[in-house]
Amino acid sequence: MNRIILIALLLCICAMQVHSADTDLAATPLPSTAKLALDEDWATGKIDPQKWYVPRKKWGNGNHGVVPENVNITQEPVFGKDKNVLICTAHGDQYDGPVTGMWGKKQRVGGVIVSKDFFASGRFEVVMKIGSDTPHAGGPQDPTQPQGTVPAIWTYGYRFVKVAREHKDQFVESEPLYNPHMPAYNGPFNEYWSELDFPEFGKKGQFKKPMFNTFLQNRHDMREFDLPQVIDGKYHTYTTQWRTQLSPMKGITDAQVTQHLGYWWIKDKAVPFYKYLGNPLKRLGKDDYALYEGKIATHWVDGKKVAENTKWVPAMTAQLTMGIWLPDWAGPAPWKTSRVSFASIKVWQFGDEGDVKGIITQDIANNFEKDGREIKQ
């Protein structure tokens, strides 16, 4: 009987060790290739324009954009120690102050900050606080849940090229992007879209089940995971690891591809799009190619694994974006002001062989002036 009990205990210990390795960030060391590419704690009290920019931008429905006036640095306790933090403020449905967004509207205006650098495979560590643990005048009834907002951390890169109609059924050598022919944009056009959301809170006004999403060209996968432990108005550490890979692309010949910007691109429409999803190839030899592609995005909060994405993970570089905005799908925001706070950010780059660099390179462009006038693109 004692021997049986001993064996059972050993099996339990082994199971606990496997569980720990599967869930704890401490059991996932940085790869030997990892290089610290961004280390920010706002110690200077200023936003470094060599590292960051703050757009004046509107996207989506039911809001009036994000503005630089809603992004600033202040000091407050973080894990028991006073330090500088970045604040992104949100103006709700009852806001009546001086700051305005698109078309001069005061309500439903947020703020975001974007890295100047473009990142690919790596580890992203962000110390963030949603709302507050204490009420304030004009704030949400529950300060830990600023309903009507979407506080988020995400990587984003986008490239859009309008295609001349005479080339709509042709492969354009100078712009070897895929063409989904979406008539809603009065196409044809070519585009690339690289995005990971890790996480995105506030869908339909609820915060305890945020989204961890992937965007790869015209494929989108949106997943929700339970995360009630972070809705307490306190700082938590959000860590995401993004990996890419090269995968064999059998049956592709030299006649089916073209070279552009250091990569090889499929130009033969006989090759099914789902097999490569617009990603480029690496030439290994005559009639021998491998596909650059995303592999997995794994997510931890306070060192514990909470989610992962394995579907439609991008491979192309994107900028790190953080902040708060107020789209219609977040629901009503029956208050004046709330915020999301960022204490520190670290990004390590891994240099995985599936990374695609130099294709998406443009910053997010402003689309309205300080006085609210729309900028025609």
C-alpha positions as CSV (number, residue, x, y, z in Angstrom):
1,M,0.0,0.0,0.0
2,N,2.8,2.4,0.9
3,R,4.5,1.8,-2.5
4,I,1.2,2.6,-4.3
5,I,0.9,5.8,-2.3
6,L,4.5,6.8,-3.1
7,I,3.9,6.1,-6.8
8,A,0.7,8.2,-6.8
9,L,2.5,11.1,-5.1
10,L,5.3,11.0,-7.7
11,L,2.8,11.0,-10.5
12,C,1.1,14.0,-8.9
13,I,4.4,15.9,-8.6
14,C,5.2,15.1,-12.3
15,A,1.7,16.3,-13.4
16,M,2.2,19.6,-11.4
17,Q,5.6,20.1,-13.0
18,V,4.1,19.6,-16.5
19,H,1.2,22.0,-15.7
20,S,3.7,24.6,-14.4
21,A,5.8,24.3,-17.6
22,D,2.6,24.8,-19.6
23,T,1.3,27.8,-17.7
24,D,4.2,29.7,-16.1
25,L,6.2,32.3,-17.9
26,A,9.2,31.4,-15.7
27,A,9.3,28.0,-17.4
28,T,9.6,29.7,-20.8
29,P,13.0,31.3,-21.0
30,L,14.0,33.8,-23.7
31,P,15.7,32.1,-26.7
32,S,19.4,32.7,-27.1
33,T,18.7,34.9,-30.1
34,A,16.6,37.4,-28.0
35,K,17.7,41.0,-28.1
36,L,16.2,43.8,-26.0
37,A,14.8,46.2,-28.6
38,L,12.7,48.6,-26.5
39,D,12.9,49.4,-22.8
40,E,10.6,52.2,-21.6
41,D,9.7,53.4,-18.1
42,W,9.1,57.2,-18.9
43,A,11.9,58.0,-16.4
44,T,12.6,61.3,-18.3
45,G,9.1,62.5,-17.8
46,K,8.7,63.0,-21.5
47,I,7.6,61.0,-24.5
48,D,10.7,60.3,-26.6
49,P,9.8,61.1,-30.3
50,Q,12.6,58.7,-31.3
51,K,10.7,55.9,-29.7
52,W,7.0,56.9,-29.9
53,Y,4.4,59.0,-31.8
54,V,0.9,60.0,-30.7
55,P,-1.6,60.0,-33.6
56,R,-4.7,62.1,-34.2
57,K,-6.8,59.4,-35.7
58,K,-10.4,58.2,-36.1
59,W,-11.3,54.6,-37.1
60,G,-14.4,52.6,-36.6
61,N,-17.9,53.9,-35.9
62,G,-19.5,55.6,-32.9
63,N,-16.5,57.6,-31.7
64,H,-14.6,60.7,-32.5
65,G,-11.0,59.3,-32.6
66,V,-7.9,59.5,-30.4
67,V,-5.9,62.7,-29.8
68,P,-2.5,63.6,-28.5
69,E,-4.1,65.8,-25.8
70,N,-5.3,62.7,-24.1
71,V,-1.8,61.2,-23.7
72,N,0.5,62.4,-20.9
73,I,2.9,61.4,-18.2
74,T,2.2,61.6,-14.4
75,Q,3.5,60.0,-11.3
76,E,1.7,57.4,-9.1
77,P,2.5,54.2,-7.1
78,V,3.3,51.1,-9.1
79,F,3.7,47.9,-7.1
80,G,4.3,50.0,-4.0
81,K,6.8,52.5,-5.5
82,D,6.1,56.0,-6.9
83,K,7.2,56.3,-10.6
84,N,6.3,58.0,-13.8
85,V,3.5,56.4,-15.8
86,L,1.9,57.1,-19.2
87,I,-1.8,57.9,-19.0
88,C,-4.2,57.5,-21.9
89,T,-7.4,59.3,-21.1
90,A,-10.9,58.5,-22.4
91,H,-13.7,61.1,-22.7
92,G,-17.1,59.5,-22.3
93,D,-20.7,60.4,-23.3
94,Q,-20.9,63.1,-20.6
95,Y,-17.6,64.8,-21.2
96,D,-17.9,68.6,-21.5
97,G,-14.3,69.8,-21.2
98,P,-12.1,71.6,-23.8
99,V,-10.5,68.7,-25.7
100,T,-12.2,67.8,-29.0
101,G,-11.8,65.0,-31.5
102,M,-12.9,64.7,-35.1
103,W,-15.5,67.3,-36.3
104,G,-14.9,69.2,-33.1
105,K,-16.9,66.6,-31.1
106,K,-16.1,66.4,-27.3
107,Q,-17.5,63.0,-26.5
108,R,-16.1,59.5,-27.1
109,V,-12.5,60.6,-27.7
110,G,-9.6,58.5,-26.5
111,G,-5.8,58.4,-26.8
112,V,-3.1,56.0,-28.0
113,I,0.6,55.8,-28.4
114,V,2.5,54.0,-31.1
115,S,6.1,52.8,-31.3
116,K,8.3,54.2,-34.0
117,D,10.0,50.8,-34.5
118,F,8.4,47.9,-36.3
119,F,8.6,44.5,-34.5
120,A,8.2,40.9,-35.5
121,S,8.8,37.7,-33.5
122,G,9.6,38.4,-29.9
123,R,8.4,38.9,-26.4
124,F,6.3,42.0,-25.5
125,E,6.0,42.9,-21.8
126,V,3.6,45.7,-20.8
127,V,2.7,46.8,-17.2
128,M,-0.8,48.2,-17.5
129,K,-3.7,49.3,-15.3
130,I,-7.3,49.6,-16.5
131,G,-9.3,52.4,-14.8
132,S,-8.7,52.8,-11.1
133,D,-9.5,51.1,-7.8
134,T,-11.0,54.3,-6.4
135,P,-13.9,56.4,-7.8
136,H,-13.4,60.0,-9.0
137,A,-15.8,62.8,-9.8
138,G,-17.2,62.4,-13.3
139,G,-15.8,58.8,-13.6
140,P,-17.6,55.5,-14.2
141,Q,-19.8,54.1,-11.4
142,D,-17.4,51.2,-11.2
143,P,-13.9,52.8,-11.7
144,T,-12.4,49.3,-12.5
145,Q,-14.7,48.9,-15.5
146,P,-14.8,52.0,-17.7
147,Q,-17.8,50.7,-19.8
148,G,-18.0,52.1,-23.3
149,T,-14.2,52.0,-23.7
150,V,-11.7,49.6,-25.3
151,P,-8.4,49.6,-23.4
152,A,-5.9,47.5,-25.4
153,I,-2.4,46.5,-26.3
154,W,-1.8,45.5,-29.9
155,T,0.7,45.3,-32.7
156,Y,-0.5,46.9,-36.0
157,G,0.9,47.2,-39.5
158,Y,-1.1,48.0,-42.6
159,R,-0.3,48.7,-46.3
160,F,-2.9,49.6,-48.9
161,V,-2.4,50.1,-52.6
162,K,-5.1,51.0,-55.1
163,V,-4.8,49.1,-58.3
164,A,-5.5,50.5,-61.7
165,R,-8.6,48.9,-63.2
166,E,-6.8,47.9,-66.3
167,H,-4.6,45.7,-64.1
168,K,-7.3,44.3,-61.9
169,D,-6.9,40.8,-63.3
170,Q,-3.1,41.0,-63.6
171,F,-0.2,40.5,-61.2
172,V,1.5,43.9,-60.9
173,E,5.3,43.3,-60.6
174,S,5.9,46.6,-58.8
175,E,3.3,45.9,-56.1
176,P,3.3,42.2,-55.5
177,L,0.5,42.3,-53.0
178,Y,-2.6,40.0,-53.0
179,N,-5.8,41.4,-54.4
180,P,-9.0,40.4,-52.7
181,H,-11.3,42.5,-55.0
182,M,-13.5,44.0,-52.3
183,P,-16.1,46.2,-54.0
184,A,-17.0,48.0,-50.8
185,Y,-13.7,50.0,-51.2
186,N,-14.4,50.6,-54.9
187,G,-11.6,48.2,-55.7
188,P,-9.6,46.6,-57.0
189,F,-6.9,47.1,-54.4
190,N,-4.0,45.3,-52.7
191,E,-3.4,45.2,-49.0
192,Y,-1.4,43.7,-46.2
193,W,-2.6,43.7,-42.6
194,S,-0.6,42.4,-39.6
195,E,-2.1,42.7,-36.1
196,L,-2.1,40.9,-32.8
197,D,-4.4,42.1,-29.9
198,F,-3.1,41.0,-26.5
199,P,-5.6,41.8,-25.0
200,E,-8.5,44.0,-26.1
201,F,-11.0,44.7,-23.3
202,G,-14.5,46.2,-23.2
203,K,-16.6,44.4,-25.9
204,K,-20.3,45.2,-25.2
205,G,-19.2,46.9,-21.9
206,Q,-17.8,43.7,-20.3
207,F,-14.2,43.5,-19.1
208,K,-13.7,40.1,-17.5
209,K,-13.5,38.2,-20.8
210,P,-11.2,40.2,-23.2
211,M,-10.3,39.3,-26.7
212,F,-7.0,38.0,-28.0
213,N,-7.2,38.5,-31.8
214,T,-5.1,37.8,-34.9
215,F,-5.3,39.6,-38.3
216,L,-3.5,38.2,-41.3
217,Q,-4.4,40.1,-44.5
218,N,-8.1,39.4,-45.0
219,R,-8.3,36.6,-42.4
220,H,-9.4,37.5,-38.8
221,D,-9.6,35.3,-35.8
222,M,-11.2,36.7,-32.6
223,R,-11.1,34.7,-29.4
224,E,-12.3,35.5,-25.9
225,F,-10.7,34.2,-22.7
226,D,-11.7,34.6,-19.0
227,L,-9.5,37.1,-17.2
228,P,-11.5,38.4,-14.2
229,Q,-8.4,38.7,-12.0
230,V,-7.1,41.8,-13.7
231,I,-10.4,43.9,-13.3
232,D,-9.4,45.4,-10.0
233,G,-8.0,48.8,-10.9
234,K,-4.5,47.8,-10.2
235,Y,-1.3,47.2,-12.3
236,H,-0.7,43.8,-13.9
237,T,2.0,42.6,-16.2
238,Y,0.9,41.5,-19.7
239,T,3.3,39.4,-21.7
240,T,2.9,38.1,-25.2
241,Q,5.3,35.9,-27.2
242,W,5.0,36.0,-31.0
243,R,6.8,33.3,-33.0
244,T,7.1,32.9,-36.8
245,Q,8.6,30.1,-39.0
246,L,9.6,29.0,-42.4
247,S,7.5,26.1,-43.8
248,P,8.1,24.0,-47.0
249,M,6.0,25.2,-49.9
250,K,6.0,22.1,-52.2
251,G,5.3,22.2,-55.9
252,I,6.2,25.9,-56.5
253,T,8.4,26.5,-59.5
254,D,10.6,29.4,-60.5
255,A,8.1,30.3,-63.2
256,Q,5.3,30.9,-60.6
257,V,7.1,33.6,-58.6
258,T,8.7,37.0,-58.9
259,Q,11.3,38.8,-56.7
260,H,10.5,42.1,-54.9
261,L,12.0,43.8,-51.8
262,G,14.2,40.8,-51.0
263,Y,11.4,38.2,-51.1
264,W,9.8,36.0,-53.6
265,W,6.0,36.3,-54.3
266,I,3.6,34.0,-55.9
267,K,2.2,35.5,-59.1
268,D,0.4,32.4,-60.5
269,K,-3.3,32.6,-59.7
270,A,-3.5,28.9,-60.1
271,V,-1.9,28.5,-56.7
272,P,-4.7,28.6,-54.2
273,F,-4.6,31.7,-52.0
274,Y,-5.3,29.8,-48.8
275,K,-2.0,28.0,-49.2
276,Y,0.1,31.2,-48.7
277,L,-2.4,33.9,-47.6
278,G,-0.4,36.6,-49.3
279,N,2.8,35.9,-47.5
280,P,6.1,35.8,-49.4
281,L,8.5,32.9,-50.0
282,K,12.2,32.2,-49.5
283,R,14.1,30.7,-52.4
284,L,16.1,27.7,-51.2
285,G,17.2,26.6,-54.7
286,K,15.9,25.9,-58.2
287,D,12.1,25.3,-58.0
288,D,12.5,25.0,-54.2
289,Y,10.7,27.4,-51.8
290,A,9.6,27.9,-48.2
291,L,6.8,30.1,-46.9
292,Y,7.3,32.8,-44.3
293,E,4.4,32.5,-41.9
294,G,3.3,33.2,-38.3
295,K,3.3,30.2,-35.9
296,I,1.8,31.1,-32.5
297,A,1.1,34.0,-30.1
298,T,1.2,32.9,-26.4
299,H,-0.1,35.2,-23.7
300,W,0.6,35.5,-19.9
301,V,-0.7,37.8,-17.2
302,D,1.4,38.2,-14.1
303,G,3.5,35.2,-15.2
304,K,0.5,32.8,-15.7
305,K,-0.5,31.6,-19.2
306,V,-4.0,32.8,-20.0
307,A,-4.4,32.4,-23.8
308,E,-2.9,31.5,-27.1
309,N,-3.5,32.1,-30.8
310,T,-2.5,29.6,-33.5
311,K,-4.8,30.6,-36.3
312,W,-3.9,33.3,-38.9
313,V,-0.9,34.6,-36.9
314,P,0.9,37.2,-39.0
315,A,4.5,37.2,-40.0
316,M,5.0,40.8,-41.1
317,T,6.4,43.4,-38.8
318,A,4.0,45.8,-37.0
319,Q,4.2,48.7,-34.6
320,L,3.4,48.3,-30.9
321,T,0.3,50.3,-30.0
322,M,-1.3,51.0,-26.6
323,G,-4.2,53.0,-25.4
324,I,-8.0,53.5,-25.1
325,W,-10.7,54.3,-27.6
326,L,-14.5,54.3,-27.7
327,P,-16.1,52.4,-30.7
328,D,-19.8,51.8,-30.8
329,W,-19.4,48.1,-30.1
330,A,-18.1,48.9,-26.7
331,G,-21.6,50.3,-25.7
332,P,-22.6,53.5,-23.8
333,A,-20.0,55.4,-21.8
334,P,-22.2,57.2,-19.1
335,W,-19.5,59.2,-17.5
336,K,-17.0,62.1,-18.2
337,T,-13.5,60.7,-17.9
338,S,-11.6,57.5,-17.4
339,R,-8.2,56.1,-18.3
340,V,-5.7,53.3,-18.9
341,S,-2.2,53.6,-17.5
342,F,1.1,52.1,-18.6
343,A,4.0,51.9,-16.2
344,S,6.7,50.2,-18.4
345,I,7.3,48.4,-21.6
346,K,9.9,45.9,-22.8
347,V,10.2,44.3,-26.2
348,W,12.7,41.6,-27.0
349,Q,13.2,40.6,-30.7
350,F,13.9,36.9,-31.5
351,G,14.7,37.2,-35.2
352,D,12.8,34.0,-36.1
353,E,13.4,32.8,-39.6
354,G,9.7,33.4,-40.6
355,D,9.9,37.2,-39.9
356,V,8.9,39.4,-42.9
357,K,10.6,42.8,-42.6
358,G,10.5,45.9,-44.8
359,I,7.1,45.3,-46.4
360,I,4.9,47.3,-44.0
361,T,6.9,50.4,-43.1
362,Q,4.5,53.4,-42.8
363,D,3.4,55.1,-39.6
364,I,-0.3,55.5,-38.9
365,A,-1.4,58.7,-40.6
366,N,-3.4,61.4,-38.9
367,N,-6.8,61.8,-40.5
368,F,-8.1,65.0,-38.8
369,E,-6.6,68.3,-37.7
370,K,-6.4,69.7,-34.1
371,D,-9.6,71.7,-34.8
372,G,-11.4,68.6,-35.9
373,R,-11.4,69.1,-39.7
374,E,-11.1,65.9,-41.6
375,I,-7.9,65.3,-43.6
376,K,-8.8,63.8,-47.0
377,Q,-6.6,60.8,-47.7
